[in-house]
Amino acid sequence: MCYLSFVRPDGTSGYGRIEGDTVIDLTSAALPSIKAAIAAGLPFGDGPRLALEGLTLLPVIPDPGKIICIGLNYETHRQETGRAEAGHPAVFVRWADTLVADGAPLLCPAQSTEFDYEGELAVIIGRGGRHIDEADALAHVAGFACFNDGSVRDWQRHNSQFTPGKNFPGTGGFGPWLVTPDEFGPLGPQRVQTHVNGLLVQDQPVSDMIWSVPAILAYLSAFTTLNPGDVIATGTPGGVGSRREPPLWLAPGDVVEVSIDGIGTLRNPVAAG
Protein backbone atom coordinates (compact mmCIF):
# COMPACT_ATOMS: atom_id res chain seq x y z
CA MET A 1 0.00 0.00 0.00
CA CYS A 2 0.99 3.64 -0.47
CA TYR A 3 0.43 6.46 2.01
CA LEU A 4 1.03 10.19 1.67
CA SER A 5 0.70 13.48 3.52
CA PHE A 6 -1.11 16.36 1.86
CA VAL A 7 -2.82 19.72 2.04
CA ARG A 8 -6.47 19.82 1.00
CA PRO A 9 -7.86 22.57 -1.25
CA ASP A 10 -9.23 24.31 1.87
CA GLY A 11 -5.71 24.59 3.31
CA THR A 12 -6.03 21.92 5.99
CA SER A 13 -3.52 19.10 6.16
CA GLY A 14 -3.96 15.36 6.48
CA TYR A 15 -2.78 11.98 5.30
CA GLY A 16 -4.25 9.01 3.54
CA ARG A 17 -3.94 5.83 1.52
CA ILE A 18 -3.73 5.90 -2.25
CA GLU A 19 -6.18 3.81 -4.26
CA GLY A 20 -5.77 4.50 -7.97
CA ASP A 21 -6.31 8.21 -8.58
CA THR A 22 -8.09 8.59 -5.25
CA VAL A 23 -6.83 9.16 -1.71
CA ILE A 24 -8.70 7.67 1.24
CA ASP A 25 -8.48 10.41 3.88
CA LEU A 26 -7.52 8.68 7.13
CA THR A 27 -7.02 11.81 9.23
CA SER A 28 -8.77 11.66 12.61
CA ALA A 29 -8.66 13.25 16.03
CA ALA A 30 -7.14 10.06 17.42
CA LEU A 31 -4.55 9.75 14.62
CA PRO A 32 -4.05 13.30 13.30
CA SER A 33 -0.83 12.68 11.34
CA ILE A 34 0.84 9.94 9.36
CA LYS A 35 3.47 9.73 12.10
CA ALA A 36 0.75 8.97 14.64
CA ALA A 37 -0.75 6.41 12.27
CA ILE A 38 2.63 4.71 11.81
CA ALA A 39 3.00 4.48 15.59
CA ALA A 40 -0.40 2.77 15.64
CA GLY A 41 0.68 0.28 12.98
CA LEU A 42 -0.84 2.03 9.93
CA PRO A 43 -4.37 0.72 10.52
CA PHE A 44 -6.20 0.04 7.24
CA GLY A 45 -9.25 2.18 7.97
CA ASP A 46 -11.63 4.06 5.68
CA GLY A 47 -12.64 7.65 5.15
CA PRO A 48 -13.67 10.27 2.62
CA ARG A 49 -12.44 9.89 -0.96
CA LEU A 50 -10.35 12.76 -2.30
CA ALA A 51 -9.05 13.28 -5.82
CA LEU A 52 -5.26 12.86 -5.78
CA GLU A 53 -4.79 15.55 -8.42
CA GLY A 54 -6.60 18.08 -6.22
CA LEU A 55 -4.16 17.71 -3.31
CA THR A 56 -0.87 19.47 -2.62
CA LEU A 57 1.65 16.98 -1.37
CA LEU A 58 3.73 17.40 1.78
CA PRO A 59 6.96 15.60 2.61
CA VAL A 60 5.98 12.00 3.37
CA ILE A 61 6.58 12.56 7.10
CA PRO A 62 6.14 16.32 7.65
CA ASP A 63 7.22 16.16 11.30
CA PRO A 64 9.89 13.46 11.75
CA GLY A 65 11.57 13.27 15.12
CA LYS A 66 14.86 12.42 13.43
CA ILE A 67 16.25 12.58 9.90
CA ILE A 68 19.45 10.53 9.89
CA CYS A 69 21.55 10.35 6.74
CA ILE A 70 24.19 7.80 5.75
CA GLY A 71 27.13 9.02 3.70
CA LEU A 72 29.46 7.18 1.34
CA ASN A 73 27.29 4.06 1.23
CA TYR A 74 27.96 3.06 -2.38
CA GLU A 75 31.47 2.12 -3.47
CA THR A 76 31.12 4.21 -6.65
CA HIS A 77 30.43 7.32 -4.57
CA ARG A 78 33.21 6.56 -2.07
CA GLN A 79 35.68 6.19 -4.90
CA GLU A 80 34.61 9.35 -6.72
CA THR A 81 35.07 11.36 -3.50
CA GLY A 82 38.48 9.85 -2.79
CA ARG A 83 37.47 8.99 0.76
CA ALA A 84 39.12 6.07 2.55
CA GLU A 85 37.26 2.88 3.38
CA ALA A 86 35.78 2.90 6.87
CA GLY A 87 34.75 0.31 9.41
CA HIS A 88 31.46 2.03 10.27
CA PRO A 89 28.85 4.04 8.38
CA ALA A 90 29.29 7.81 8.01
CA VAL A 91 26.35 9.45 9.77
CA PHE A 92 24.99 13.01 9.72
CA VAL A 93 21.60 14.63 10.28
CA ARG A 94 19.16 16.92 8.50
CA TRP A 95 16.34 19.03 9.92
CA ALA A 96 12.70 18.84 8.87
CA ASP A 97 12.61 22.36 7.39
CA THR A 98 15.29 21.34 4.86
CA LEU A 99 12.83 19.05 3.05
CA VAL A 100 10.17 19.76 0.44
CA ALA A 101 7.55 17.52 -1.13
CA ASP A 102 7.21 16.11 -4.60
CA GLY A 103 6.45 18.95 -7.00
CA ALA A 104 7.70 21.71 -4.70
CA PRO A 105 10.82 23.66 -5.68
CA LEU A 106 14.24 22.92 -4.26
CA LEU A 107 15.70 26.24 -3.17
CA CYS A 108 19.11 27.09 -4.58
CA PRO A 109 20.86 29.07 -1.80
CA ALA A 110 21.97 32.60 -2.64
CA GLN A 111 25.13 31.98 -0.59
CA SER A 112 26.47 29.34 -2.99
CA THR A 113 26.83 28.30 -6.62
CA GLU A 114 27.61 24.67 -5.67
CA PHE A 115 24.18 23.14 -5.19
CA ASP A 116 24.24 19.39 -5.85
CA TYR A 117 21.80 16.46 -6.05
CA GLU A 118 21.94 13.08 -4.28
CA GLY A 119 19.25 10.52 -5.13
CA GLU A 120 18.64 8.05 -2.31
CA LEU A 121 16.31 5.45 -0.84
CA ALA A 122 14.62 6.66 2.35
CA VAL A 123 13.54 4.25 5.08
CA ILE A 124 10.70 5.24 7.41
CA ILE A 125 10.72 3.63 10.83
CA GLY A 126 7.55 1.83 11.93
CA ARG A 127 8.19 -0.04 15.14
CA GLY A 128 10.71 1.83 17.24
CA GLY A 129 13.47 0.42 19.34
CA ARG A 130 17.01 0.39 20.72
CA HIS A 131 19.66 -2.25 20.10
CA ILE A 132 17.76 -3.65 17.13
CA ASP A 133 19.16 -6.95 15.92
CA GLU A 134 20.19 -6.90 12.27
CA ALA A 135 18.24 -10.09 11.62
CA ASP A 136 15.04 -8.44 12.90
CA ALA A 137 15.65 -4.94 11.55
CA LEU A 138 13.28 -5.00 8.57
CA ALA A 139 10.38 -5.72 10.95
CA HIS A 140 10.93 -2.16 12.23
CA VAL A 141 10.37 -0.58 8.79
CA ALA A 142 7.02 1.08 7.97
CA GLY A 143 7.96 1.81 4.38
CA PHE A 144 10.20 3.38 1.78
CA ALA A 145 10.27 6.60 -0.23
CA CYS A 146 12.49 8.57 -2.60
CA PHE A 147 14.88 11.13 -1.14
CA ASN A 148 17.08 13.85 -2.64
CA ASP A 149 19.81 14.73 -0.15
CA GLY A 150 20.45 18.11 -1.78
CA SER A 151 23.90 19.35 -0.78
CA VAL A 152 25.54 22.76 -0.77
CA ARG A 153 29.06 21.52 -1.40
CA ASP A 154 31.21 24.54 -0.49
CA TRP A 155 29.39 24.83 2.85
CA GLN A 156 29.72 21.06 3.30
CA ARG A 157 33.49 21.46 2.96
CA HIS A 158 33.86 24.26 5.51
CA ASN A 159 35.02 21.67 8.02
CA SER A 160 35.04 17.91 8.54
CA GLN A 161 31.36 17.90 9.59
CA PHE A 162 28.69 18.00 6.85
CA THR A 163 25.97 19.81 8.82
CA PRO A 164 26.02 23.31 7.20
CA GLY A 165 25.97 21.97 3.65
CA LYS A 166 23.08 19.64 4.36
CA ASN A 167 20.71 21.96 6.20
CA PHE A 168 19.85 24.99 4.10
CA PRO A 169 16.04 25.29 4.14
CA GLY A 170 14.22 23.70 1.22
CA THR A 171 17.27 22.01 -0.30
CA GLY A 172 16.15 18.36 0.01
CA GLY A 173 13.26 16.44 -1.49
CA PHE A 174 11.24 13.66 0.19
CA GLY A 175 8.39 11.82 -1.50
CA PRO A 176 6.18 11.32 -3.29
CA TRP A 177 4.71 8.76 -0.88
CA LEU A 178 5.48 5.90 1.49
CA VAL A 179 5.36 2.41 -0.01
CA THR A 180 4.93 -0.40 2.50
CA PRO A 181 7.47 -3.26 2.53
CA ASP A 182 4.99 -5.84 1.25
CA GLU A 183 4.42 -3.77 -1.89
CA PHE A 184 8.04 -2.67 -2.31
CA GLY A 185 9.30 -6.25 -2.23
CA PRO A 186 12.60 -7.71 -1.02
CA LEU A 187 15.40 -5.16 -0.94
CA GLY A 188 18.05 -5.52 -3.62
CA PRO A 189 17.10 -5.19 -7.29
CA GLN A 190 15.39 -1.79 -7.03
CA ARG A 191 17.44 0.83 -8.91
CA VAL A 192 18.05 4.34 -7.57
CA GLN A 193 18.08 6.67 -10.58
CA THR A 194 18.51 10.43 -10.75
CA HIS A 195 17.81 12.59 -13.78
CA VAL A 196 18.71 16.28 -14.15
CA ASN A 197 16.82 17.97 -16.97
CA GLY A 198 16.17 14.52 -18.42
CA LEU A 199 19.82 13.41 -18.29
CA LEU A 200 20.45 10.18 -16.36
CA VAL A 201 23.20 11.00 -13.86
CA GLN A 202 22.87 8.25 -11.23
CA ASP A 203 21.77 4.64 -11.65
CA GLN A 204 22.58 1.82 -9.23
CA PRO A 205 20.68 -0.97 -7.46
CA VAL A 206 20.00 -0.93 -3.74
CA SER A 207 21.93 -4.20 -3.51
CA ASP A 208 25.15 -2.22 -4.12
CA MET A 209 24.96 -0.50 -0.73
CA ILE A 210 28.06 -1.00 1.40
CA TRP A 211 25.94 -1.00 4.56
CA SER A 212 22.59 -2.73 4.03
CA VAL A 213 19.37 -1.34 5.47
CA PRO A 214 19.35 -3.93 8.31
CA ALA A 215 23.00 -3.14 9.10
CA ILE A 216 22.24 0.60 9.16
CA LEU A 217 19.28 0.20 11.53
CA ALA A 218 21.28 -2.06 13.85
CA TYR A 219 24.15 0.45 13.95
CA LEU A 220 21.97 3.53 14.48
CA SER A 221 19.85 1.91 17.18
CA ALA A 222 22.99 1.03 19.10
CA PHE A 223 23.48 4.72 19.96
CA THR A 224 20.00 6.26 19.62
CA THR A 225 16.37 5.20 19.92
CA LEU A 226 14.64 4.89 16.57
CA ASN A 227 11.03 6.04 16.83
CA PRO A 228 7.99 5.66 14.56
CA GLY A 229 8.20 8.16 11.72
CA ASP A 230 11.97 8.66 11.93
CA VAL A 231 13.55 8.92 8.48
CA ILE A 232 16.79 7.26 7.42
CA ALA A 233 18.36 8.36 4.12
CA THR A 234 20.55 5.44 3.07
CA GLY A 235 23.19 7.11 0.87
CA THR A 236 23.68 8.07 -2.75
CA PRO A 237 25.26 6.22 -5.68
CA GLY A 238 28.15 7.60 -7.68
CA GLY A 239 27.52 10.29 -10.27
CA VAL A 240 27.00 13.37 -8.09
CA GLY A 241 27.41 16.71 -9.84
CA SER A 242 30.43 17.86 -7.84
CA ARG A 243 32.55 14.96 -9.13
CA ARG A 244 31.77 15.41 -12.81
CA GLU A 245 34.03 17.11 -15.34
CA PRO A 246 32.95 19.82 -15.60
CA PRO A 247 30.86 19.90 -12.41
CA LEU A 248 27.09 19.73 -12.86
CA TRP A 249 25.65 22.24 -10.40
CA LEU A 250 21.92 22.78 -10.00
CA ALA A 251 20.54 26.20 -10.91
CA PRO A 252 17.10 27.85 -11.00
CA GLY A 253 15.09 26.42 -13.86
CA ASP A 254 16.54 22.91 -13.59
CA VAL A 255 14.40 19.87 -12.81
CA VAL A 256 15.65 16.95 -10.67
CA GLU A 257 13.93 13.56 -10.64
CA VAL A 258 14.78 10.70 -8.27
CA SER A 259 13.16 7.42 -9.30
CA ILE A 260 13.21 4.09 -7.48
CA ASP A 261 11.63 0.88 -8.76
CA GLY A 262 8.57 0.03 -6.73
CA ILE A 263 8.06 3.58 -5.46
CA GLY A 264 7.87 6.00 -8.38
CA THR A 265 9.45 9.39 -9.02
CA LEU A 266 10.20 12.35 -6.78
CA ARG A 267 10.22 15.38 -9.10
CA ASN A 268 11.37 18.85 -8.04
CA PRO A 269 12.08 21.98 -10.02
CA VAL A 270 14.90 24.21 -8.78
CA ALA A 271 14.22 27.83 -7.83
CA ALA A 272 16.23 30.68 -6.34
CA GLY A 273 16.33 30.54 -2.55
Sequence and secondary structure as in RCSB ss.txt:
>XXXX:A:sequence
MCYLSFVRPDGTSGYGRIEGDTVIDLTSAALPSIKAAIAAGLPFGDGPRLALEGLTLLPVIPDPGKIICIGLNYE
THRQETGRAEAGHPAVFVRWADTLVADGAPLLCPAQSTEFDYEGELAVIIGRGGRHIDEADALAHVAGFACFNDG
SVRDWQRHNSQFTPGKNFPGTGGFGPWLVTPDEFGPLGPQRVQTHVNGLLVQDQPVSDMIWSVPAILAYLSAFTT
LNPGDVIATGTPGGVGSRREPPLWLAPGDVVEVSIDGIGTLRNPVAAG
>XXXX:A:secstr
 EEEEEE TTS EEEEEEETTEEEE   SSS SHHHHHHTT       EEEGGG EE  SSSS S EEEEES BH
HHHHHHT    SS EEEEE GGGEE TTS EEE TT S EE  EEEEEEE S BSS  GGGGGGGEEEEEEEE  
EEHHHHTTSS  HHHH STT EEEEEEEE HHHH SSSS EEEEEETTEEEEEEEGGGBSS HHHHHHHHHHHS 
B TT EEE    S  GGGSSS     TT EEEEEETTTEEEEEEEEE 
